[in-house]
Structures are given as C-alpha cells and as structure tokens.
Amino acid sequence: MNEIAELLKKQTCELETYDEQLVRRMIEKITVHPEKLEIEFKSEMIVEINI
C-alpha cells in the first residue's frame, strides 16, 4: 500500500483521464469470476468488486 501511495504522490498533475502506464505500474492482475472481479495490486492488496 505504501508503494501505491508513494507512486501517487509523485504524480505531477491531477488524474483526470485514464493513464495506462500508471495502471500497469500499480496492478499485478485482474481475475474475472462470474460474480466478481478480483484486482490484485503489486503491493499484494486484493480488492473484490461484485458484478
């Protein structure tokens, strides 16, 4: 989580649009299940989103 916070602090502008490079530096993988998405960050934090 600290890595993500540090990465965002280094951004020189506000994030108003999708940034492919930033996403690729933060996210390790996204797993799609029938009922949810699992987003695994490089910091090893996993976020589940019900769909």
HUGI-V693368 format. One line per field, one symbol per residue. burial: I if it has 9 or more other C-alpha atoms within 8 Angstrom, else O. A space follows every 10 residues. Layout:
BEGIN
burial = ???
END
This chain:
BEGIN
burial = OOOIOOOOOO OOOOOOOOOO OOOOOIIIOI OOOOOIIIII IIIOOOOOOO O
END
